[in-house]
Amino acid sequence: MIIGALVRWLILALAIPAAGLLAAPPLSADPAPRPQEQRADSDDRIVRTLRVNDGDVLELHNIAGDITITGTEGNKLHIDARKNGRRGAAIDVEIVQRAARVEVRTRARRGNGSRGEVDYTLRVPASMVLDVHTVSGDVEATNVHGRATLRAVSGDIVASGLTQLDAAETLSGDVRISSTTATGNANIKTTSGSVTLGDIKAGGLKVTSVSGDVRLGEVSTTRLEVTSLSGDVEFSGPLSPTGRYTINSHSGDVRFQPSDQTGFELTAGSFSGSVRSDLPVTMQNLAGGRGRRNVQGVVGDGAASVDLTTFSGDITILK
């Protein structure tokens, strides 16, 4: 009995200090990182490769960080997500594949004030459909032939080599698009930023900029609607004989330069600026008064319709 009690007491006496050593942090002026902190380094990068089919949809929602998408051959979707910031581990990246859709989302954990970012680099099959959104960060898409919608709250939108652009919109940032086609109607929009389009073909094109210049170079479309509240608007490109082209700038100049010989009916008006044409215009009506100048006329056969308006700027029609 006495020996058994002594044995039990000895076991307890040894076990309690050992448990304390296991639970206590190491006694060091520079503590070693905890196991989860070591794993966070690898957790700061998520790499995934998924097999997808032609026409599958990529739906990507990011909170903060840049998104770069490149179309490639094959049927594999490569996702490389990199977390940035001291608390990158407080941000989760969710990747879910279901049916004909891949959903990628950045989520901040509740109750955490982390301001980390996630930068996405994706290589997608060229036929993939893009539905991309980010709150803060730039979006860039190249050589994708599926339908594409690109949106940001604060960031630039850059696209090249797309063949089915539906929308490129940002609240605060520039939009730059080149060598791109929209089979239907495309919406291009920025509230605070400039729009630059080059080598664009679209069935219909609507461009809106509240504060910034709009430059359209070699844009081919049958329906063009451009609105700029505070900025200049420049257009050059071929006209469709059945096309309608409307450009309106409240506080900025308008420069219109058709690149072919298609004729058009012209309506141009400026409240406090001039209207000038380098092309021969057969005047139908020339009106003014109280500083306003309105011109109605025909260039060539008058097949297309062109309506140019500015409140406080000049209008120039160039050869």
N, C-alpha and C positions, 0 to 999 in steps of 0.2 A: 504493500500500500504506500509506504513512505517513498520507496524507490520510484513507483509509478507517478506519484505526485511530483517528485523532483524532475522526472523526465518531461512531464507536461509543462512544468514551469520553465525548464530550459528551452523547450521548443518555442514557447511564447516569447521568451526573452530575446531569442535570436530572430524570430519572425517579425516582430514589431519594428525594430530598427531597419531590417532589410526592406520592409514595405515602405518605410519613410524614405529610404534612399532612392527607391524606384519612383516614388511620387514627387520628390523634391527636384527642383531644377538644379542643374550643375552649378557648383560654386565657382564662378569665373567672372572676371571683370567684363568679358565680352562673350555673353552666352552663345552657345551654338544654336543655329536655327532649328526650330521644331520640325518634325518630319513633314507636316502639311505645308510649311513654307518652302521646303525643298521641292516638294511636288508642284508647288505653284509655278515654278519656272517652266516645267513642261506643260502645265495647264494654261500658260499664257499663249500657247499656240495650238490651234486645232486644225488638223489636216484630215480631209475626208475625200475619198473618191467613190462616186456612185455611178452605176450604169443606168442610163436613161434612154428613152425612145425619141424618135423624131417628133418634134412639136410639143414635147413636154414643157411645163411651165416652171420657171424659177421665180419664186416669190421671196424677196429679200427685204427685211426691215432692219435698219440699223439705227442706233441712237446717236452715236458720235463716232466719227472715223470715216476714212475714205473707202470708196468701193471702186475696184478696177475689174472690168469684165472683158475677156477676149474670146472671140469665137474661133473654134478650131475644128479639125476633122475628127471623125470618130463619134462614139456614142457614150463617152465618159465625161462626167462633170467633176472637175477638181476644185475643191474648196480649201483655201488657206486663210484662216482667220487668226490674226495676231492681236493680242490684247496689249494696250499701252497704258502706263500709269502705275503708280505705286500700289494701287488697290485693284489691279486688273482682275484678280481672282474673285472680286465681288460682282463681276459681270459674267453672266452665263451666255453661251452661244448654243442655241437649239437648232438642230438639223433633223428634219423629219421628211421622209419620203413616203408618199401615199399616192396610189393610182398613178396619174399622169402629172403629178406635181411634186416639186421639192420646195419645202418651206425652210427658210433660214432666218432666225430671229436673234437679235441681241436683247437680253433682258437684264436690267439692274435689279439686284436683290433688294427686297423691301427693307427699309430701315437703315440702309447704308448710304452714306453721303458720297460715295465714290464718284469721281469724275473721269474715270478711265474711258478709253476709247477702244474700238475694235476696227482694225483695217482689214478689209476683205480683198483678196486677190483670187479671181475665179477664172478658170478656163472651161468654157462651155461648148457643147456641140453647136455648130453654126445655126442649126435649125431651131434652137431653143427659144421659147417665148420668155421675155423679160418683164417682170413687174417689180421695179426696184424703188425703194423709198429709204431716205435717211433724214434724220433731223438736223444734224450738224456734220457736214463733210462733203467732199467732192464726189461726184459720180462720173465715171468714164467708161464708155462702152465702145468696142471696136469689132467690126467684122462679124456682126450677128445678123442672121437673115430671118429670124422669127420676129413676130410683132414685139415692139419694145415701148414700154412706158417707164420713163426715168423722172423721179421727183426728189427734190430736196427742199428743206425749209431754209437752211443757211448753208450754201455751198454752190460751187460751179457745176454745171452740167456740160460734159464734153462728149461728143459722139462722132464717129467716123466709120464709114463702110457699112452702115445699117441699110436694110432693104425694106423694112416695114415699120418705120417710126410712127408711133401714135401720138406720143406726148413727151415733151422735155420741159419741165417746169421747176422753177425755184423761186422762193420768196425773196431771198437776199443772195444774189450771186449772178455771175455771167453765164450765158448760154452760148456755146461754140459748137457748131455742127458743120461737117463737111462730107462731101462724097456720099450722100445719103438719099434714099428714096422712101417716099411714103405712098403706098398704093391707094390709100384713102385720104382722109382729112387729118392733118397733123396740127397739133396745138403747141406753140412755143411761147413760154411766158416767164417773165421775171418782174418782180415788183421794184427791186432796187439793184440794177445791173444793166449791162449791155447785152445785145444779141448780135451774133455774127454768124451768118449762114453763107456757105460757099458750095457751089456745085450740088444743088438740091433739086430733086424732081418730086413733085407731089400732085395728087389730084386736087387737093385744096390745102391751103396753108393759112393759119391764123396766128399772128405774132403780136404779142402785147408786152410793152415795157412801160412801167409807170415813170421810172427815173433812170434814163440811160439811152444811149444811141442804139439805133437798129441799122445794121448793114447787111444787105442781101446782095450777094454777088453770084451771077449766073444761076439764078433761081428760075426754074421752069414749072409753072403751075397754071391751071385754068381758073382758079379762084384764089385771090390773094386779099387778105384783110390785115392791115397793119395799123396799130394804134400805139402812139407814144405820147405820154402826157408831158414829159420834160426831156426832150432829146431830139437829135436830128435823125432823119430817116433817109437811107440811100437804097435805091433798087436798080439792079441791072439784070437783064435776062431776056429771053425770047417771050413774045406774047402769043397766046392762042387766039385764033380768029373768033372763037366763042367765049373767050375769057373775060373775066371781070376783075379789075384791080383797084382796090380802095386803100388809100393811105391817108392817115390823119395824124397830125402832130399838133398838140396845143401850143407848145412853146419850143419850136425848133424849125429848122429848115427841112425842105423836102426836095430830094434830087432823084429824078426818074429818067432812066436811060434804057430804052428798049434796044436789044442787040440784034434784032432782025428787021425786016421791012413790013411787018404786019401793021396795018392801019388801025386807028382807034378813034372813038369819040372821046373828046376831052372835056372834063369839067374840072376847073382849078379855081380855088378861092383862098385869099389871104386877107385877114382883117387889117393888119398893119405891116404888110410886107409887099414884095413885088412878085409878079408872075412873068417868067421869061421862058421862051422856047427856042431852041436851036433848030427844031424841025419846022417845016412850013405848016402852018395851021390855017385852015379855012375858017374864019371867024363866023360864028352864028350869033353870038351875043357877047358884048363887052360891057360890063357894068361896074360901077363904083359908087362911091359916096361914103362920107364919114370915114374915110381912110380905107374902106374895104375895096378890094379889087377881085372881080369875078370874071372868069374867061370860060366861054363855051365854044367849042370848035371841033373840027374834024381834021385828022391827019390821015392822008391816004384814003383808003376805001372805008374807013370808020368801022371796021369789023368788030374789034374788041371795045371794051368800055373801061375808061380810066378816070378815076375820081380822086383828085389830090386836094387836100385841105390843110391849112395851118392857121392858127389864130395870130401868132406873133412871130412870123418867120417868112423866109422867101421860098418860092417854088421855082425850080429850074428843070426844064425838060431838055435832056442832052441827046446829041446824036450818038 
